[in-house]
Every structure is written in structure tokens, then in C-alpha cells.
Amino acid sequence: MVPARYRPDPLDAPLYVAGPEGPWDEVGDRLEDAGRALVCTTWGQWLAAVLLDPALRPLLGSDWPRYRQTAPAAGRMRFAVSRFVVRHSAAAALNVPVDGLELGYAPDGQPLVRGAGADLEVSLAHTGELIVVGVSRTGPIGVDVQDADRDVSFDVPPGQLCTAQERAALAALPEGERRARLLWLWTLKEAYARALGHGLRRSPSTVGFDRDERGRVVLAGAPREGDAGGAWTFTTHRVQGRYLVGAAHRRRSVLPAADRKAQVDSGSRSAAAPLEERGDGPAAPLRLLRPVTSGRGEGRRTR
């Protein structure tokens, strides 16, 4: 049976923010409505604001030595911008000033919020000019971004990436569709691995994706929402015509402190892979408050 075409909730689409000015009120609104939000931006548009910010060093905090030592200069700039985008996204989600946040790293290298915002899940990915941040107050979230023209088959054989069922489905597709499907699978599997908190240390061929009768992306063979182990949401989005963004989110019914946050490095360790420019291979894992004027967020204040 051919699944019905599924139309993703508009709240799942990445919200483009042009710089530190936002629109952060819309990010906060999405958190209130959906419990999660995706933010995307191009690092060049943030560059001047970040480099001219007198608070650059205190905002980077323990990441300042890494910023100073990162080469080449373009990599250093992207690193600084990615940290600012994470901070602004988390501040909007928590409704706190940017300089009031304390950030660290989870064991898998993804950024996280310490202290009062410890229940906020954060995921970061970037490639080329695009930076993507996912934030969630309702459960783990993972994001990934790939160049839409990337041919994953050149980097990793389908046997290492796909389950037997996925390989069979790929074999029946024309070459162009097969390449697009492989990229779709790779992006989802990276996002899913990040949401689980272990990166791609586990083989991506151990997890499969399919579509249900409504056309929604689901884990192949996994319990559906409402059953034990369910409540996952997976989405992919074409951004700026050049990038494929994938997101994985698992809604939890209770909001305890996240287990993986309890394992945080007390020394603010910087894991290179998720935060640095990914390169071509898939193994290269990325002051004043203003009033909100938009509808639901009326009276809420964000950065």
C-alpha cells in the first residue's frame, strides 16, 4: 500500500534567524506550542555581530582557549558563531538573558545547559554556511544537516548504512532517487543518534526508517506512539534549496532531569566532532531584554 502524503506540522520547520536580534519571540512561541523548536541561520550573517560584541570572551567562557587556538580563521569564526546561536536559542527557550546561561558538553560532545535550564535539550549541527540548532523542553532532540547534493554512496557503502529492508527498497529505485533516499536515511540516522546521545558510535545499519500508513517517518519495526518506546517524531526539511535538515525528537510524559545531562563533564570538555566543520566524510561528526509583541507570547520577555 502506498502511504498517504504526510504534511509536517509547520511548527517543525526550521525558523530562520538572521542574527542576534531574532526573531526569538517566535522561537519561544514554538516551544510553548510544540515543546520543541528548530532554528537555522547562516554563520556569515552573525559574523560582524559576534566579532564586535564586547562580551565575546565572557560569553565563550571556557571555550575561549579553543576559539583562540582553532585554525584556520574561518573555522574559528564558525565555532564562535555556533556558540552564540546555541546560547541565543537556549535563552529564548528558557526566557532568560543570554549572559545568564551556563553551557557545557554532554559525553557525546553536544552542547547542553547547566543549572536552572538543565531540563532543556539542545542539539547542534552545521555544514557549509548553515547552522542548525534544535531545542526541546519535552524530551531528547537531535538535529543533522547535510549538503543536499552530497552523494553519501561515495562515502559509505549502503551495507554499512542501511538495514536489509532498506537496501532492498533502494535496489528497486532509479539511480537518482536512490542517492536522494540514501541522503535522507543518513540525515535521519545522524539526528536519531544525536537524540539518543551516543552519536554514530553504533552502526547506522542497526536502525531502520520507514513510513506508516499516514506517510509519517517511523522507526521500522518499532512500537507506535502510545506504546512502550514510542512517541518519536522524525522530520526532514529542505532549507535554502541547498541543505537537507533532519530532526529527531522523543516526547516524554514526565520531565525529569535528563539522564545524559547527569553525566556531564565537570571540566567543560570540548568534543571536536559535533562542533567543528564536518568536511566531506560522514565520519566527521557540529544584554537588554525586549518585550515580545507576537500573539501567544504577549508579556513574555526574551533576548
Secondary structure in CASP SS format (residue, H / E / C, confidence):
PFRMAT SS
TARGET T0000
AUTHOR 0000-0000-0000
METHOD secondary structure of the structure
MODEL  1
M C 1.00
V C 1.00
P C 1.00
A C 1.00
R C 1.00
Y C 1.00
R C 1.00
P C 1.00
D C 1.00
P H 1.00
L H 1.00
D H 1.00
A C 1.00
P C 1.00
L E 1.00
Y E 1.00
V C 1.00
A C 1.00
G E 1.00
P C 1.00
E C 1.00
G E 1.00
P C 1.00
W H 1.00
D H 1.00
E H 1.00
V H 1.00
G H 1.00
D H 1.00
R H 1.00
L H 1.00
E H 1.00
D H 1.00
A H 1.00
G C 1.00
R E 1.00
A E 1.00
L E 1.00
V E 1.00
C E 1.00
T E 1.00
T E 1.00
W H 1.00
G H 1.00
Q H 1.00
W H 1.00
L H 1.00
A H 1.00
A H 1.00
V H 1.00
L H 1.00
L C 1.00
D C 1.00
P C 1.00
A C 1.00
L H 1.00
R H 1.00
P H 1.00
L H 1.00
L H 1.00
G H 1.00
S H 1.00
D H 1.00
W H 1.00
P H 1.00
R H 1.00
Y H 1.00
R H 1.00
Q H 1.00
T C 1.00
A C 1.00
P C 1.00
A H 1.00
A H 1.00
G H 1.00
R H 1.00
M H 1.00
R H 1.00
F H 1.00
A H 1.00
V H 1.00
S H 1.00
R H 1.00
F H 1.00
V H 1.00
V H 1.00
R H 1.00
H H 1.00
S H 1.00
A H 1.00
A H 1.00
A H 1.00
A H 1.00
L H 1.00
N C 1.00
V C 1.00
P C 1.00
V H 1.00
D H 1.00
G H 1.00
L C 1.00
E C 1.00
L E 1.00
G E 1.00
Y E 1.00
A C 1.00
P C 1.00
D C 1.00
G C 1.00
Q C 1.00
P E 1.00
L E 1.00
V E 1.00
R C 1.00
G H 1.00
A H 1.00
G H 1.00
A C 1.00
D C 1.00
L C 1.00
E E 1.00
V E 1.00
S E 1.00
L E 1.00
A E 1.00
H E 1.00
T E 1.00
G C 1.00
E C 1.00
L E 1.00
I E 1.00
V E 1.00
V E 1.00
G E 1.00
V E 1.00
S E 1.00
R C 1.00
T C 1.00
G C 1.00
P C 1.00
I E 1.00
G E 1.00
V E 1.00
D E 1.00
V E 1.00
Q E 1.00
D E 1.00
A C 1.00
D C 1.00
R C 1.00
D C 1.00
V H 1.00
S H 1.00
F H 1.00
D C 1.00
V C 1.00
P C 1.00
P H 1.00
G H 1.00
Q H 1.00
L H 1.00
C C 1.00
T C 1.00
A H 1.00
Q H 1.00
E H 1.00
R H 1.00
A H 1.00
A H 1.00
L H 1.00
A H 1.00
A C 1.00
L C 1.00
P C 1.00
E H 1.00
G H 1.00
E H 1.00
R H 1.00
R H 1.00
A H 1.00
R H 1.00
L H 1.00
L H 1.00
W H 1.00
L H 1.00
W H 1.00
T H 1.00
L H 1.00
K H 1.00
E H 1.00
A H 1.00
Y H 1.00
A H 1.00
R H 1.00
A H 1.00
L H 1.00
G C 1.00
H C 1.00
G H 1.00
L H 1.00
R H 1.00
R C 1.00
S C 1.00
P H 1.00
S H 1.00
T H 1.00
V C 1.00
G C 1.00
F E 1.00
D E 1.00
R E 1.00
D C 1.00
E C 1.00
R C 1.00
G C 1.00
R C 1.00
V E 1.00
V E 1.00
L E 1.00
A C 1.00
G C 1.00
A C 1.00
P C 1.00
R C 1.00
E C 1.00
G C 1.00
D C 1.00
A C 1.00
G C 1.00
G C 1.00
A C 1.00
W E 1.00
T E 1.00
F E 1.00
T E 1.00
T E 1.00
H E 1.00
R E 1.00
V E 1.00
Q C 1.00
G C 1.00
R C 1.00
Y E 1.00
L E 1.00
V E 1.00
G E 1.00
A E 1.00
A E 1.00
H E 1.00
R E 1.00
R C 1.00
R C 1.00
S C 1.00
V C 1.00
L C 1.00
P C 1.00
A C 1.00
A C 1.00
D C 1.00
R H 1.00
K H 1.00
A H 1.00
Q H 1.00
V C 1.00
D C 1.00
S C 1.00
G C 1.00
S C 1.00
R C 1.00
S C 1.00
A C 1.00
A C 1.00
A C 1.00
P C 1.00
L C 1.00
E C 1.00
E C 1.00
R C 1.00
G C 1.00
D C 1.00
G C 1.00
P C 1.00
A C 1.00
A C 1.00
P C 1.00
L C 1.00
R C 1.00
L C 1.00
L C 1.00
R E 1.00
P E 1.00
V C 1.00
T C 1.00
S C 1.00
G H 1.00
R H 1.00
G H 1.00
E C 1.00
G C 1.00
R C 1.00
R E 1.00
T E 1.00
R C 1.00
END
